[in-house]
Amino acid sequence: MLTLLPTARPPLAYRVPWRVNRTDIAHPRVANRSFEPASGVRAFVHDDGSPPGSEHWGLVMPGDVHELCLCDRDLGSAIVSVAWFRLGDDEEYLWRFCV
């Protein structure tokens, strides 16, 4: 016979801290719009025409903005992945956006 195991409540949803300004499509600006810093932040760029690229931003404080240069990329196929950790948390988070 199967017995249900006690489980903890699932964690509350976590709002992605990033907002992207695409005013200049070749230079999207990624801002931390949360109230907490993000640590170990990296941005990875993939497209159909170039080898993958990456940038290491490290600790990104609330309000900080980082600009990506995608001038040599195929903007029609470019995908940016942002990976980070929350302070005090060992979970790695990943968020992707298209330009």
N, CA, C and O atoms as CSV, one atom per row, in Angstrom:
chain,resi,resn,atom,element,x,y,z
A,1,MET,N,N,0.836,-1.169,0.000
A,1,MET,CA,C,0.000,0.000,0.000
A,1,MET,C,C,0.889,1.243,0.000
A,1,MET,O,O,1.900,1.293,0.701
A,2,LEU,N,N,0.513,2.216,-0.771
A,2,LEU,CA,C,1.265,3.460,-0.849
A,2,LEU,C,C,0.850,4.400,0.268
A,2,LEU,O,O,-0.325,4.493,0.622
A,3,THR,N,N,1.821,5.081,0.807
A,3,THR,CA,C,1.567,6.060,1.855
A,3,THR,C,C,2.059,7.418,1.378
A,3,THR,O,O,3.171,7.536,0.862
A,4,LEU,N,N,1.244,8.424,1.549
A,4,LEU,CA,C,1.660,9.770,1.182
A,4,LEU,C,C,2.697,10.271,2.172
A,4,LEU,O,O,2.530,10.154,3.386
A,5,LEU,N,N,3.763,10.826,1.634
A,5,LEU,CA,C,4.796,11.402,2.480
A,5,LEU,C,C,4.466,12.864,2.746
A,5,LEU,O,O,3.929,13.542,1.869
A,6,PRO,N,N,4.773,13.354,3.923
A,6,PRO,CA,C,4.532,14.781,4.175
A,6,PRO,C,C,5.452,15.614,3.278
A,6,PRO,O,O,6.632,15.302,3.116
A,7,THR,N,N,4.905,16.649,2.717
A,7,THR,CA,C,5.696,17.510,1.838
A,7,THR,C,C,5.594,18.949,2.308
A,7,THR,O,O,4.589,19.377,2.876
A,8,ALA,N,N,6.641,19.660,2.057
A,8,ALA,CA,C,6.627,21.095,2.356
A,8,ALA,C,C,5.865,21.804,1.248
A,8,ALA,O,O,5.728,21.289,0.138
A,9,ARG,N,N,5.384,22.969,1.564
A,9,ARG,CA,C,4.699,23.767,0.542
A,9,ARG,C,C,5.708,24.148,-0.528
A,9,ARG,O,O,6.876,24.386,-0.220
A,10,PRO,N,N,5.277,24.210,-1.768
A,10,PRO,CA,C,6.211,24.643,-2.810
A,10,PRO,C,C,6.613,26.097,-2.571
A,10,PRO,O,O,5.846,26.872,-1.999
A,11,PRO,N,N,7.815,26.463,-3.008
A,11,PRO,CA,C,8.243,27.844,-2.789
A,11,PRO,C,C,7.374,28.815,-3.581
A,11,PRO,O,O,6.818,28.473,-4.624
A,12,LEU,N,N,7.273,30.021,-3.063
A,12,LEU,CA,C,6.536,31.053,-3.779
A,12,LEU,C,C,7.252,31.382,-5.082
A,12,LEU,O,O,8.464,31.204,-5.199
A,13,ALA,N,N,6.506,31.851,-6.037
A,13,ALA,CA,C,7.102,32.228,-7.316
A,13,ALA,C,C,8.108,33.352,-7.102
A,13,ALA,O,O,7.933,34.210,-6.237
A,14,TYR,N,N,9.148,33.329,-7.896
A,14,TYR,CA,C,10.208,34.334,-7.822
A,14,TYR,C,C,10.172,35.150,-9.105
A,14,TYR,O,O,10.336,34.605,-10.197
A,15,ARG,N,N,9.959,36.437,-8.979
A,15,ARG,CA,C,9.890,37.321,-10.147
A,15,ARG,C,C,11.289,37.513,-10.729
A,15,ARG,O,O,12.236,37.826,-10.008
A,16,VAL,N,N,11.403,37.324,-12.033
A,16,VAL,CA,C,12.677,37.540,-12.711
A,16,VAL,C,C,13.086,39.003,-12.515
A,16,VAL,O,O,12.277,39.902,-12.743
A,17,PRO,N,N,14.331,39.251,-12.095
A,17,PRO,CA,C,14.723,40.626,-11.771
A,17,PRO,C,C,15.086,41.492,-12.972
A,17,PRO,O,O,15.354,42.682,-12.808
A,18,TRP,N,N,15.101,40.931,-14.158
A,18,TRP,CA,C,15.646,41.641,-15.315
A,18,TRP,C,C,14.575,42.330,-16.145
A,18,TRP,O,O,13.468,41.822,-16.321
A,19,ARG,N,N,14.939,43.497,-16.647
A,19,ARG,CA,C,14.114,44.211,-17.629
A,19,ARG,C,C,15.041,44.597,-18.775
A,19,ARG,O,O,16.151,45.079,-18.552
A,20,VAL,N,N,14.576,44.382,-20.005
A,20,VAL,CA,C,15.403,44.641,-21.183
A,20,VAL,C,C,14.874,45.854,-21.929
A,20,VAL,O,O,13.684,45.944,-22.232
A,21,ASN,N,N,15.771,46.785,-22.221
A,21,ASN,CA,C,15.453,47.944,-23.050
A,21,ASN,C,C,16.016,47.657,-24.437
A,21,ASN,O,O,17.230,47.541,-24.608
A,22,ARG,N,N,15.133,47.542,-25.426
A,22,ARG,CA,C,15.533,47.212,-26.795
A,22,ARG,C,C,15.467,48.431,-27.720
A,22,ARG,O,O,15.295,48.271,-28.929
A,23,THR,N,N,15.598,49.632,-27.182
A,23,THR,CA,C,15.542,50.831,-28.013
A,23,THR,C,C,16.560,50.746,-29.145
A,23,THR,O,O,16.241,51.069,-30.289
A,24,ASP,N,N,17.781,50.314,-28.835
A,24,ASP,CA,C,18.803,50.036,-29.850
A,24,ASP,C,C,18.938,48.521,-29.908
A,24,ASP,O,O,19.568,47.920,-29.038
A,25,ILE,N,N,18.355,47.904,-30.922
A,25,ILE,CA,C,18.262,46.439,-30.985
A,25,ILE,C,C,19.632,45.763,-30.947
A,25,ILE,O,O,19.757,44.653,-30.430
A,26,ALA,N,N,20.660,46.419,-31.489
A,26,ALA,CA,C,22.003,45.836,-31.489
A,26,ALA,C,C,22.715,46.026,-30.151
A,26,ALA,O,O,23.777,45.447,-29.926
A,27,HIS,N,N,22.138,46.831,-29.267
A,27,HIS,CA,C,22.724,47.089,-27.950
A,27,HIS,C,C,21.647,47.035,-26.864
A,27,HIS,O,O,21.361,48.048,-26.227
A,28,PRO,N,N,21.042,45.850,-26.648
A,28,PRO,CA,C,20.027,45.770,-25.591
A,28,PRO,C,C,20.659,46.048,-24.230
A,28,PRO,O,O,21.788,45.644,-23.951
A,29,ARG,N,N,19.905,46.742,-23.400
A,29,ARG,CA,C,20.357,47.087,-22.050
A,29,ARG,C,C,19.553,46.256,-21.050
A,29,ARG,O,O,18.323,46.297,-21.038
A,30,VAL,N,N,20.263,45.507,-20.218
A,30,VAL,CA,C,19.642,44.612,-19.241
A,30,VAL,C,C,19.796,45.243,-17.859
A,30,VAL,O,O,20.913,45.481,-17.399
A,31,ALA,N,N,18.672,45.511,-17.201
A,31,ALA,CA,C,18.680,46.185,-15.901
A,31,ALA,C,C,18.152,45.259,-14.812
A,31,ALA,O,O,17.218,44.489,-15.036
A,32,ASN,N,N,18.758,45.343,-13.637
A,32,ASN,CA,C,18.256,44.635,-12.461
A,32,ASN,C,C,17.194,45.526,-11.823
A,32,ASN,O,O,17.525,46.534,-11.198
A,33,ARG,N,N,15.940,45.167,-11.973
A,33,ARG,CA,C,14.825,45.965,-11.461
A,33,ARG,C,C,14.254,45.412,-10.163
A,33,ARG,O,O,13.153,45.783,-9.758
A,34,SER,N,N,15.000,44.525,-9.512
A,34,SER,CA,C,14.522,43.983,-8.239
A,34,SER,C,C,15.074,44.816,-7.087
A,34,SER,O,O,15.779,45.804,-7.294
A,35,PHE,N,N,14.740,44.397,-5.874
A,35,PHE,CA,C,15.239,45.068,-4.680
A,35,PHE,C,C,16.402,44.308,-4.056
A,35,PHE,O,O,16.838,44.633,-2.952
A,36,GLU,N,N,16.909,43.287,-4.767
A,36,GLU,CA,C,18.006,42.511,-4.212
A,36,GLU,C,C,19.092,42.322,-5.264
A,36,GLU,O,O,18.797,42.281,-6.459
A,37,PRO,N,N,20.352,42.205,-4.827
A,37,PRO,CA,C,21.430,41.969,-5.779
A,37,PRO,C,C,21.346,40.561,-6.359
A,37,PRO,O,O,20.782,39.653,-5.749
A,38,ALA,N,N,21.913,40.402,-7.538
A,38,ALA,CA,C,22.067,39.086,-8.161
A,38,ALA,C,C,23.569,38.822,-8.244
A,38,ALA,O,O,24.334,39.707,-8.627
A,39,SER,N,N,23.992,37.616,-7.891
A,39,SER,CA,C,25.429,37.326,-7.878
A,39,SER,C,C,25.793,36.311,-8.950
A,39,SER,O,O,24.953,35.546,-9.424
A,40,GLY,N,N,27.070,36.324,-9.319
A,40,GLY,CA,C,27.569,35.386,-10.320
A,40,GLY,C,C,26.848,35.497,-11.645
A,40,GLY,O,O,26.629,34.489,-12.317
A,41,VAL,N,N,26.475,36.704,-12.032
A,41,VAL,CA,C,25.650,36.899,-13.233
A,41,VAL,C,C,26.508,36.745,-14.483
A,41,VAL,O,O,27.590,37.321,-14.591
A,42,ARG,N,N,25.998,35.953,-15.425
A,42,ARG,CA,C,26.627,35.767,-16.721
A,42,ARG,C,C,25.582,35.912,-17.801
A,42,ARG,O,O,24.419,35.555,-17.609
A,43,ALA,N,N,26.004,36.441,-18.947
A,43,ALA,CA,C,25.123,36.554,-20.114
A,43,ALA,C,C,25.750,35.744,-21.241
A,43,ALA,O,O,26.941,35.872,-21.524
A,44,PHE,N,N,24.933,34.907,-21.883
A,44,PHE,CA,C,25.379,34.074,-22.996
A,44,PHE,C,C,24.579,34.464,-24.229
A,44,PHE,O,O,23.359,34.616,-24.162
A,45,VAL,N,N,25.268,34.626,-25.356
A,45,VAL,CA,C,24.601,35.025,-26.592
A,45,VAL,C,C,24.778,33.912,-27.615
A,45,VAL,O,O,25.889,33.436,-27.848
A,46,HIS,N,N,23.670,33.504,-28.221
A,46,HIS,CA,C,23.671,32.467,-29.253
A,46,HIS,C,C,22.941,33.017,-30.470
A,46,HIS,O,O,21.931,33.708,-30.340
A,47,ASP,N,N,23.459,32.705,-31.647
A,47,ASP,CA,C,22.746,33.025,-32.880
A,47,ASP,C,C,23.141,32.000,-33.939
A,47,ASP,O,O,23.984,31.136,-33.695
A,48,ASP,N,N,22.527,32.102,-35.116
A,48,ASP,CA,C,22.785,31.126,-36.170
A,48,ASP,C,C,24.105,31.354,-36.895
A,48,ASP,O,O,24.598,30.439,-37.556
A,49,GLY,N,N,24.699,32.552,-36.792
A,49,GLY,CA,C,25.852,32.866,-37.617
A,49,GLY,C,C,27.189,32.960,-36.920
A,49,GLY,O,O,28.203,33.124,-37.599
A,50,SER,N,N,27.249,32.867,-35.613
A,50,SER,CA,C,28.504,33.071,-34.881
A,50,SER,C,C,28.643,32.038,-33.778
A,50,SER,O,O,27.654,31.448,-33.342
A,51,PRO,N,N,29.887,31.816,-33.320
A,51,PRO,CA,C,30.040,30.946,-32.154
A,51,PRO,C,C,29.420,31.605,-30.920
A,51,PRO,O,O,29.325,32.831,-30.859
A,52,PRO,N,N,28.999,30.811,-29.944
A,52,PRO,CA,C,28.416,31.391,-28.731
A,52,PRO,C,C,29.405,32.334,-28.049
A,52,PRO,O,O,30.617,32.121,-28.092
A,53,GLY,N,N,28.872,33.367,-27.426
A,53,GLY,CA,C,29.698,34.313,-26.684
A,53,GLY,C,C,29.152,34.476,-25.281
A,53,GLY,O,O,28.008,34.118,-25.001
A,54,SER,N,N,29.980,35.022,-24.399
A,54,SER,CA,C,29.516,35.223,-23.025
A,54,SER,C,C,30.182,36.447,-22.413
A,54,SER,O,O,31.250,36.883,-22.842
A,55,GLU,N,N,29.524,36.980,-21.405
A,55,GLU,CA,C,30.050,38.081,-20.600
A,55,GLU,C,C,29.817,37.728,-19.140
A,55,GLU,O,O,28.770,37.188,-18.783
A,56,HIS,N,N,30.794,38.036,-18.301
A,56,HIS,CA,C,30.652,37.808,-16.864
A,56,HIS,C,C,30.427,39.159,-16.199
A,56,HIS,O,O,31.301,40.026,-16.236
A,57,TRP,N,N,29.267,39.337,-15.596
A,57,TRP,CA,C,28.930,40.602,-14.946
A,57,TRP,C,C,29.162,40.561,-13.438
A,57,TRP,O,O,29.238,41.610,-12.798
A,58,GLY,N,N,29.273,39.376,-12.869
A,58,GLY,CA,C,29.509,39.268,-11.427
A,58,GLY,C,C,28.307,39.691,-10.605
A,58,GLY,O,O,27.184,39.263,-10.872
A,59,LEU,N,N,28.538,40.528,-9.609
A,59,LEU,CA,C,27.471,41.005,-8.730
A,59,LEU,C,C,26.765,42.182,-9.397
A,59,LEU,O,O,27.396,43.184,-9.732
A,60,VAL,N,N,25.461,42.056,-9.587
A,60,VAL,CA,C,24.664,43.122,-10.206
A,60,VAL,C,C,23.699,43.643,-9.143
A,60,VAL,O,O,22.808,42.929,-8.683
A,61,MET,N,N,23.896,44.878,-8.775
A,61,MET,CA,C,23.096,45.505,-7.724
A,61,MET,C,C,21.768,46.010,-8.286
A,61,MET,O,O,21.654,46.219,-9.494
A,62,PRO,N,N,20.766,46.210,-7.434
A,62,PRO,CA,C,19.500,46.783,-7.896
A,62,PRO,C,C,19.752,48.115,-8.611
A,62,PRO,O,O,20.480,48.974,-8.112
A,63,GLY,N,N,19.147,48.268,-9.771
A,63,GLY,CA,C,19.308,49.485,-10.559
A,63,GLY,C,C,20.465,49.454,-11.537
A,63,GLY,O,O,20.520,50.285,-12.443
A,64,ASP,N,N,21.404,48.506,-11.377
A,64,ASP,CA,C,22.522,48.410,-12.317
A,64,ASP,C,C,22.020,48.016,-13.702
A,64,ASP,O,O,21.054,47.266,-13.841
A,65,VAL,N,N,22.700,48.539,-14.725
A,65,VAL,CA,C,22.344,48.264,-16.116
A,65,VAL,C,C,23.597,47.801,-16.851
A,65,VAL,O,O,24.666,48.391,-16.697
A,66,HIS,N,N,23.463,46.739,-17.651
A,66,HIS,CA,C,24.553,46.248,-18.495
A,66,HIS,C,C,24.084,46.259,-19.940
A,66,HIS,O,O,22.974,45.829,-20.254
A,67,GLU,N,N,24.949,46.755,-20.809
A,67,GLU,CA,C,24.629,46.821,-22.239
A,67,GLU,C,C,25.395,45.732,-22.975
A,67,GLU,O,O,26.602,45.570,-22.791
A,68,LEU,N,N,24.680,44.991,-23.808
A,68,LEU,CA,C,25.295,43.971,-24.650
A,68,LEU,C,C,25.539,44.548,-26.035
A,68,LEU,O,O,24.699,45.280,-26.559
A,69,CYS,N,N,26.674,44.227,-26.630
A,69,CYS,CA,C,26.939,44.631,-28.011
A,69,CYS,C,C,26.704,43.419,-28.908
A,69,CYS,O,O,27.444,42.437,-28.850
A,70,LEU,N,N,25.669,43.501,-29.732
A,70,LEU,CA,C,25.316,42.405,-30.637
A,70,LEU,C,C,25.555,42.796,-32.092
A,70,LEU,O,O,24.932,42.238,-32.996
A,71,CYS,N,N,26.456,43.754,-32.323
A,71,CYS,CA,C,26.687,44.275,-33.674
A,71,CYS,C,C,27.120,43.194,-34.663
A,71,CYS,O,O,26.754,43.255,-35.836
A,72,ASP,N,N,27.892,42.208,-34.210
A,72,ASP,CA,C,28.382,41.152,-35.095
A,72,ASP,C,C,27.491,39.919,-35.077
A,72,ASP,O,O,27.908,38.852,-35.529
A,73,ARG,N,N,26.291,40.045,-34.571
A,73,ARG,CA,C,25.377,38.909,-34.442
A,73,ARG,C,C,24.257,38.980,-35.465
A,73,ARG,O,O,23.926,40.050,-35.975
A,74,ASP,N,N,23.679,37.820,-35.754
A,74,ASP,CA,C,22.473,37.753,-36.581
A,74,ASP,C,C,21.303,38.082,-35.656
A,74,ASP,O,O,20.837,37.222,-34.909
A,75,LEU,N,N,20.835,39.317,-35.709
A,75,LEU,CA,C,19.811,39.771,-34.762
A,75,LEU,C,C,18.490,39.033,-34.927
A,75,LEU,O,O,17.701,38.963,-33.985
A,76,GLY,N,N,18.239,38.486,-36.104
A,76,GLY,CA,C,17.008,37.740,-36.323
A,76,GLY,C,C,16.970,36.408,-35.599
A,76,GLY,O,O,15.894,35.856,-35.367
A,77,SER,N,N,18.148,35.881,-35.237
A,77,SER,CA,C,18.186,34.586,-34.550
A,77,SER,C,C,18.846,34.666,-33.175
A,77,SER,O,O,18.976,33.646,-32.497
A,78,ALA,N,N,19.263,35.852,-32.755
A,78,ALA,CA,C,20.000,35.985,-31.489
A,78,ALA,C,C,19.105,35.713,-30.280
A,78,ALA,O,O,17.980,36.205,-30.187
A,79,ILE,N,N,19.638,34.925,-29.372
A,79,ILE,CA,C,18.988,34.631,-28.092
A,79,ILE,C,C,20.005,34.905,-26.996
A,79,ILE,O,O,21.149,34.459,-27.073
A,80,VAL,N,N,19.584,35.636,-25.981
A,80,VAL,CA,C,20.445,35.939,-24.841
A,80,VAL,C,C,19.927,35.156,-23.638
A,80,VAL,O,O,18.735,35.187,-23.332
A,81,SER,N,N,20.827,34.459,-22.966
A,81,SER,CA,C,20.500,33.749,-21.726
A,81,SER,C,C,21.248,34.426,-20.590
A,81,SER,O,O,22.455,34.653,-20.684
A,82,VAL,N,N,20.541,34.746,-19.526
A,82,VAL,CA,C,21.155,35.358,-18.344
A,82,VAL,C,C,21.049,34.343,-17.208
A,82,VAL,O,O,19.960,33.864,-16.891
A,83,ALA,N,N,22.186,34.023,-16.600
A,83,ALA,CA,C,22.227,33.080,-15.477
A,83,ALA,C,C,22.720,33.826,-14.240
A,83,ALA,O,O,23.590,34.692,-14.339
A,84,TRP,N,N,22.162,33.490,-13.071
A,84,TRP,CA,C,22.545,34.182,-11.836
A,84,TRP,C,C,22.157,33.364,-10.623
A,84,TRP,O,O,21.439,32.368,-10.719
A,85,PHE,N,N,22.651,33.810,-9.476
A,85,PHE,CA,C,22.300,33.251,-8.173
A,85,PHE,C,C,21.710,34.363,-7.318
A,85,PHE,O,O,22.112,35.521,-7.430
A,86,ARG,N,N,20.771,34.013,-6.476
A,86,ARG,CA,C,20.296,34.943,-5.448
A,86,ARG,C,C,21.253,34.815,-4.268
A,86,ARG,O,O,21.748,33.725,-3.983
A,87,LEU,N,N,21.512,35.918,-3.585
A,87,LEU,CA,C,22.408,35.862,-2.432
A,87,LEU,C,C,21.824,34.927,-1.379
A,87,LEU,O,O,20.636,34.997,-1.062
A,88,GLY,N,N,22.669,34.055,-0.842
A,88,GLY,CA,C,22.229,33.126,0.185
A,88,GLY,C,C,21.481,31.918,-0.346
A,88,GLY,O,O,20.901,31.160,0.432
A,89,ASP,N,N,21.483,31.725,-1.663
A,89,ASP,CA,C,20.745,30.622,-2.287
A,89,ASP,C,C,21.693,29.893,-3.232
A,89,ASP,O,O,22.392,30.529,-4.020
A,90,ASP,N,N,21.721,28.571,-3.160
A,90,ASP,CA,C,22.595,27.789,-4.037
A,90,ASP,C,C,21.947,27.454,-5.374
A,90,ASP,O,O,22.588,26.862,-6.242
A,91,GLU,N,N,20.687,27.827,-5.546
A,91,GLU,CA,C,19.986,27.543,-6.798
A,91,GLU,C,C,20.443,28.512,-7.882
A,91,GLU,O,O,20.532,29.718,-7.653
A,92,GLU,N,N,20.731,27.971,-9.068
A,92,GLU,CA,C,21.073,28.828,-10.203
A,92,GLU,C,C,19.810,29.086,-11.012
A,92,GLU,O,O,19.029,28.171,-11.272
A,93,TYR,N,N,19.620,30.323,-11.401
A,93,TYR,CA,C,18.450,30.725,-12.183
A,93,TYR,C,C,18.893,31.049,-13.596
A,93,TYR,O,O,20.019,31.495,-13.815
A,94,LEU,N,N,18.006,30.823,-14.552
A,94,LEU,CA,C,18.306,31.077,-15.959
A,94,LEU,C,C,17.087,31.701,-16.607
A,94,LEU,O,O,15.961,31.243,-16.412
A,95,TRP,N,N,17.324,32.751,-17.381
A,95,TRP,CA,C,16.244,33.454,-18.077
A,95,TRP,C,C,16.740,33.798,-19.466
A,95,TRP,O,O,17.881,34.228,-19.632
A,96,ARG,N,N,15.893,33.613,-20.464
A,96,ARG,CA,C,16.277,33.863,-21.854
A,96,ARG,C,C,15.361,34.891,-22.480
A,96,ARG,O,O,14.185,35.002,-22.133
A,97,PHE,N,N,15.934,35.651,-23.426
A,97,PHE,CA,C,15.113,36.576,-24.203
A,97,PHE,C,C,15.665,36.684,-25.614
A,97,PHE,O,O,16.853,36.473,-25.855
A,98,CYS,N,N,14.787,37.014,-26.527
A,98,CYS,CA,C,15.156,37.248,-27.926
A,98,CYS,C,C,15.229,38.745,-28.148
A,98,CYS,O,O,14.513,39.521,-27.515
A,99,VAL,N,N,16.111,39.138,-29.061
A,99,VAL,CA,C,16.195,40.561,-29.357
A,99,VAL,C,C,15.247,40.900,-30.479
A,99,VAL,O,O,15.161,42.058,-30.887
